[in-house]
Each structure stands twice: as structure tokens, then as C-alpha cells.
Amino acid sequence: MARTRPHRLELLQGTLDLLILRTLQWGPQHGHGISVAIRTSSHDVLHIDHGSLYPALHRLERQGWVEAEWKTTENKQRAKYYRLTAAGRRQVQAERDRWARLTEAIGRVLDPA
Amino acid sequence: MTWRRPWTPLRRLLLWRAQEDLDLDDELAFHLAEETRLRIDRGASPADAARGARLAFGNVTVAKEATRGVWVSGAMERLRQDLRSGVRIVTNAPVLLLSAVTLVALVIGGNTTVYSIAHAILSKPAPGIPADNLTTLSWVRDDGFVEPETTYANYLDLAAHSRSLGPMLAQQYLRVALGHENGSYGLWAAAVSTNYFQTLRVPIPLGRSFTEDENQSATSGLVVVISDRAWREYFAAASSVIGAAVLVNGMPGTIIGVTAPDFRGTQLAPSVDVWVPIVPFARATNGAPLSGRGTEAELPFVGSFVGVLAQVRRDASLTQARAELTTLWQRLQAQYGTVPQNRSVLLLPYAATAGGNGPLSTQGTTFLAIFSVITVLTLMIVCANVANLLLGRATVRQRELALRQSLGASRIRIVRMLLAEGLVIAVLACVAAYIFARWMSSVVAGLVTPMVPPAVAQVITLPDWTVAGYALMLALGSMVFFTLAPAARAWKQPLLPWLKAGEQGVAPGRSRLSSGLVVLQLALAVLLITSAGLASRSIVLFATTDLGFDSRSILLATVNTGGGAADPQASATLLERLRVRLQAVPGIEGVSYSWSGQRANVRADALGAGAVGDSLVTNVNYIGPDYLRVYGVMPLAGRELGFEDGHAITPAVVTQRLAQRLWPGQPAIGRRLFVGPQRQREAEIVGVAPDVYFNGNRLNGNPQTGNVYVLLPSSQGLRDPGERTLSLRYQGRLDVVAPAISRAIRNEDPRVPLVRLRTYEAELEADFWPVRALMTLLTMFALMSLIVAVVGQYAVIAFDMRRRVREFGVRIALGASSRQILTAVLTEGFRLTAFGLAIGFGLSVLTGAGLSRALYGITPTDPLTYGSVLLLLSVISLAACSLPAVRASRVNPISTLRQE
């Protein structure tokens, strides 16, 4: 399964939720849109494994951080749109803080002052 | 499984996750379509775009599974999934499900029925009584026999001195004649202490209950409380009944109260209609006051022997009351020589004694204990059968289970799946068992209704949560039991052989235990069927046995002479007056009466050669005039008996065979015989009657002695007034004759109630009820056990056959014919049948001795019955084995061997 190309990076464990939530802060989006958005905003570096995107979306839905709704796209197709809930917005902030602390800590380890 | 396809929409509809599944499919399909569109926009050809989209997405099924995995993360979700996989057994293995449910339902239903009846009789109060805090006193003899009564004097003493018991009542059950201006009725009465209704806390909705003064002999006559039923039936439910004048056994009384509708006394049977205060009733009957002490033989019957119930005080426990009563009783024993020394007092909760506080209530717990053991045993046998069925299924599914396990299902998960299947079976079985138990209770209630008062039938058929809980407990317990075996197998199953080569692996060796169980069940079934067969054969024989007379146009009328006669002599004269009066009724051809004496020793006189001292036991009946004529038989020699008053020596009639036995080859007329162990009564033979079953009682004892009689005149066997039965030969229509009879009795003496009027045939039928009930019950249980045994046999043989499919394949490939395979499997099955039959017949012969008392006209080893059972069981077990045998013989060697 590991067919990642050299210039692409594997997602760090636990970061997918943060990326999805962050992407949804721009507005409601369907699964495919989320994956495209992450890919573009990471300049094609981060490719989400679709095998884990949908489980993650459904998990977030169950946790109450996003809610889903079936809507019609501009191409007249039925698609499931995900949207951040209030709890989700709080969660984005929490995850961002956690991420900041993590990168800071890792940075200190790599470049001890 | 092509036939599962039509189920799919239905399953979608029924199962919880269907909509979410569909949504997920749509969501992923949309993703792929969107990706494809994106790639086409970027300039790829549609085919390349679709392919690229798929490649980029990866495995759709895995993604779906992973997403579903999110749904079922919680324990509840897993449980729901387990249940769903359990429910699949309904569509995947309907035959197995049906057999398993039938088995479990039969055994649980049967057990529940017996348990609910036992529970009803052993632990429910009679209707209308709030049972809490009530206790029943009994007396246990040294030999273990339980006396439900003590003397009235002992009752008074205990009631006066007990501190732990509150109000204490005394009661004596009696048959009485209740007469008033509308007619006279023979009823059950209770002569009671005046605190009876207060002690039981039973309301008197109309009128009042007894006062304490009324326990003293009242000059104004008896006060009487009657049942709601008697009030409606005999007094047209008129409120003017209070204060109405009645006669109780000819003694004047006044009705002062009517009980609540459901209250009919403290016992389930008999149901009481009349309550009178015991002291004045006994004084009026015996002509002497009560409460005198004396040995039991000296005391008059009425009023002297009473059952005792009491309230336990709120501040005392039953244990305390027991201790206190034991002390009081021992003091009585020390004080009076007339108090039996070999008895101890016993206090039981009243609810346990409503079925009678004799042996039944005290041995009830023992009975329940034995019954529980039997229940557990039968349940285990049945569970073993179901386990066998499930094992057979597990063998077939071994590959599937191995695959699931290798795909990552944990062992616990697989065991949970098996348990879920068990749960489905258990739940369905529980529902089926409940329906079955309800049905069976109504059958049993229907069986006992002609014999017992409605109160008993009522408590039997009442739905009961204790019983339902009991059934549920049995079902769940058995579920665990019968899923254990397949679960254990799944637990230790090695995966590789199953994955490598189909059904190549061989299930562990055949179980001696399961074969043994099948033999045991077959034996049990044989025992029950044989017993049922013997009972039904006896019914057939009974129905075809010649009574010696034509019973079709005989009526039996039971009257209570107590209403019109005060002593034995008056009772006898009254009966004779009734006979003469009834003879004048149009449509009546002859009237007589009789009561049976004890069976007695009879000796011939010493005149005849060779007949000296030959003592025989025969039936002795005291009969009225015209007895033989009423039964439609003529004396073979000599004459009939008349009223026969004032003879110096008692005249007697004997039946033919007895005469030949006593005086072989000589005329019997004019000879003497002696009746009784000490030759108390000497009689002279005046007539010889044909051999006739006068009592119609072809059951009691064997048919060889049932028609051997010494008939003595009624005037020689006087008895206290009470219930007597007249026999009447009639012609014409019963609905004309019957009212004429009751009119004639009323005209002769309005104080004499006609207690029962029925045809002789109906009486015979009632006599035969125990055997019929026994047969019905035995047949029901026999059928049940037969089904259980046969399904069990099928399960074992089918399991064995599945295990050996490869062996059969090889044998067929090597040239064995289907017939040979068929024979091999059938032989195996029949070996079990043969063992079962042998053991079952052995058991039948052993238990037959106990059954012989209920049998008529056949020995317990009746060859015809045994032959039929042999045939029946052979045919049925042949059928059970032939299905797997045929399947074995049709094994396709190529398909079984190809998987090598």
C-alpha cells in the first residue's frame, strides 16, 4: 500500500482531524472537496489516503464536531456536506494549540538552544 | 443460497443500518465521480480519468469497512452487530432453528406447566383470602404421617395460652343438608369458631359475621352464613335472605350473612357453602356440649375434631410461634393422658396448605426438590441435543469461522456470535414455551375440572410472574449450556487446516457422551410411550368389559338423610319411605338403594364337606328391596332380598361364583355363612345372583373379584344419617323423569336434599377419570419425549454423517454402492434405537408393577403394547436416520475429493 511518491509526505498520526476541521472553517464542504482543499493548500505535498478520510469524517461526526447534510452540488449531484459545529470550532482551537506545542517541543529537541 | 436474494429488500427494511449503508455507498460513489470529473477537466480521457480516480482512492471496500468500523466502535454497537449476526440463523438455518426451538420449548413448557401447578397448589392461598401472617397448625406423628386436625379441647387450650399467635380459628368440614322453603340442598359446610371470618380477615359484604356470644348454645337456633354462590343459586340473590329461616341437617337456623363472591373456605377443595358456629352446632347434633376431654375414640365426631389456623402477631415471627406452640403442646401432653403422646405440633405458612395440610403440604418441598432435579436432568438432555445440532452446524461452518478469525475477528468475537445465535434460539423458545405452557395448563385444568371445584382449576390457570420468571431462567440457563460446546470448539480451533483444504480436517472423534444421551432419551421415550400405551389399552378393555347388567337406563340419586332423620334407625326408615314414594313416579320401573360395607372375610358354614374354614375376602353390600330387579338381573336360585326386618337370622344373597366356591357342587340356598374376621354376623343364603359388577367398579382390584358379592339387607347395616345413593331404573325421557324424581323426594320430606342426580354411565365415566387423566398426561409427555428423542437421534446421526462426508466420498470412489452407505448409516442409527428400546423396556417392566394398580384387565407386561411400541419407535427412528443416511449415500465423490 505504501506507494507514496518521494515529494509527498505521510501525514503524522493524529493530524488528519486537525486538517479536516481547519479546512471546514472555510465553510461546508463534501469529502472530495476536503481532500482537494488539503492537497491544494499544502501545495500538493499532503495527499490524504481516502481510506482514512471517510472513517475520520464519520468519527468526527459521531464526536459531534462536525455535522453532515445532503445537498445538491452545482453539477446537480447529491453530495454529503460536512460543516463545523460550535464544539468543532472549539476543537480546532484546542488542536491548533496542541499542534503548536508539539512543533515547538520537537523544534527544541532538534535544535537545543 | 440463491433464495436469500428476495430477502434483501426486506432485510434492508428491517435492519437498523440499512439507510446508513446506502448513504455511505452514495458518498463514496460521489467522491469517485467528482475525482473523475476533476481529472477530465485536467485533460484526461474519461476511461483514464475513471481508472486514475480509482487508483488514487485505493480499495473502496476497505474504506467502507473502515468507516463502518467507526459506527460500531461502542460496546452497544458491537452487541447490536452480534445480535444481527445471531438473527441471521433464521434465514441461514431455518430447519435447525425450528428443531432447536421446538426442543427447548417442549421441555421448558412442560416443566413450567408442572411447576406452575405445583406452585399453585403448594404456595397459593384459596381465593379471597389475604394470606399474609396466617399459619396452619398440623400434627406430625412419629411415623411421619401428618394429621391436619386436633381435638376441640386442645384447640381451646392452645388458643387461650399462645402469646405469639393472634386470633386462632377452629373449623370442621362436614356434608350437610341445607333446607328452606324453596328446597333442600346437600352442601359442604364448615363448623367454625365464631372468630373465623375475623381471623381470616374475610369480609361479609351482606349481613354480618358471627359474634362471640353465638359460640354459646343459642336457644333461638343456629346462626348461618352462606356463600355467594348458594345465595345466588338458591335464594335468587335476594337481600331478604338475611333473617331467612333455614334447616341445617334438620335443625332450625337463621341466615345472618353472605360471603364475598370468591371466598369458598380455606381449602382449594372442597368448596364450602355453609358456615355455622361449631359449639351450638355440635351440641344440637350430639345432644351434648363440646369441649370435654377424652380419647379420640370416645369423642363424638361432630365438633370434636378441628383444623386450626391462626394469625401470627406482628411482633412475633413464625419461628417464635413454632417454639412457643411446641412448648404449649408438650405441656398439654404432660397434663392430659388423652392427648396423643406420639405427635408434635407443626406450623406452616397458610398459603402452603390451601391444597390440604396433610402429606401434600409437608412433602411439597420434597416434591419440588425432586422435581427440580428431574427438570435439570431433562433440560440438560435437551440442551445436549441442541448442542449437538449446533455442533453439526459448527462443523459445516468451520471454514467460515476460520476465515473470519484469520481476517481478524477475535475468538471472543466468534464466541459472542455463537452466543448471539443461542440467544435467538432461547428467546424464540421462551416465547414458544410460554404459549405451549399456557395451552398445556388449560388442558390440565380441563382434565381436572370435572373432579375438583373451580377454585383449583382457577389457581392452576392463573398467569403467574414467578412461573414466567422460572421459564425465562430455564431458557437463559439452557442457552449458555448449549452454546458452550460449539463455542469451546471455535475457541481452540486451529485455523490452518481449514483454510488450506476445505473440509479436509476431521472433527474430533465421535462423542460417546452424545450417543449415550440419545440412548437415554430413547429409553425414556419408550418408558413413557409404553405406560401411555398400557393406560389406553386398559381404557379400551374397560369400555368393552361386560358389567353383567344393562347400565344404560339406571339413574343414581344421592340424598342426604341428615335433613330428615336424627338417628341411624330413622335414617333407614326414611330411605325406605323415599324408595316406596319414588316407585310410584311415572317412568320409574324400580327403585332400590345400597351402600357398600368394607371388604370382609367370609367363611362358609361347616356343614359342607371340604368347605370348612375356607376364608375368602369379598365385597359386602347392604341393599334395599328390589335391588336385583333395578339392575335388571334375575336371581339364579331362591329370591331377592326385601326390607327384611325382624328376622332371627340375617338373610343373604351371594353371587354365583362365590356360591360355587363356598359350596362346590351343592345348592347354596339354606346354607349359612359367617361375615367378618370374628364371624360377627351369621347369615342364611336365600338367593343366588349372577356375577355382576354392582358397583360398576371394574377398576378397584382385579376383574376377578370385582363381581363377587355378599348382599345383606340394609336393615342389618345401620349407619348414621348422611348421604345415601338410590338406584332407579327408568324408561322414557330423562328430562321428564329427573324433575319428577326431585319432586317426589321433596313431597316425601322437604327437608331431605337431592344432592346429586346422574346417570349410571356418567358415574362410570367419573370413576374412570383418574385413568383417563393419567393416560392423557402420559400421552402428552410421551409425545414430547418422543419428539425430543427423535430430534436428538437425528442430530447425532446428522452430525456424524457430516463429519464423515469425506470418508463416504472415498468409499463411493472405491466402489461402494449407495445402498451400502445407506445401510451403514442406518445400522449406526439403529444401534442407538436398539439400546434405547432394550433399556426402556427394562425400565417399563420395573415401573409396571407400580402402574398395575391403575391398569385394568392387562398385565404391566402386555405383549401387544410392547409390540406396538417396538414397531412405532423403529419406524420413527428409521425416519429420523434416513434423512442423513440418504444424504450420505448421495455424496458426490468427485466434489469431496477434489478439495484435496
Boltz contact constraints between the chains, C-beta under 6 A:
constraints:
  - contact:
      token1: [A, 31]
      token2: [B, 31]
      max_distance: 6.0
  - contact:
      token1: [A, 32]
      token2: [B, 31]
      max_distance: 6.0
  - contact:
      token1: [A, 32]
      token2: [B, 34]
      max_distance: 6.0
  - contact:
      token1: [A, 50]
      token2: [B, 57]
      max_distance: 6.0
  - contact:
      token1: [A, 50]
      token2: [B, 58]
      max_distance: 6.0
  - contact:
      token1: [A, 51]
      token2: [B, 58]
      max_distance: 6.0
  - contact:
      token1: [A, 51]
      token2: [B, 62]
      max_distance: 6.0
  - contact:
      token1: [A, 51]
      token2: [B, 63]
      max_distance: 6.0
  - contact:
      token1: [A, 54]
      token2: [B, 63]
      max_distance: 6.0
  - contact:
      token1: [A, 54]
      token2: [B, 67]
      max_distance: 6.0
  - contact:
      token1: [A, 55]
      token2: [B, 66]
      max_distance: 6.0
  - contact:
      token1: [A, 55]
      token2: [B, 67]
      max_distance: 6.0
  - contact:
      token1: [A, 55]
      token2: [B, 70]
      max_distance: 6.0
  - contact:
      token1: [A, 58]
      token2: [B, 67]
      max_distance: 6.0
  - contact:
      token1: [A, 58]
      token2: [B, 70]
      max_distance: 6.0
  - contact:
      token1: [A, 59]
      token2: [B, 70]
      max_distance: 6.0
  - contact:
      token1: [A, 79]
      token2: [B, 30]
      max_distance: 6.0
  - contact:
      token1: [A, 80]
      token2: [B, 27]
      max_distance: 6.0
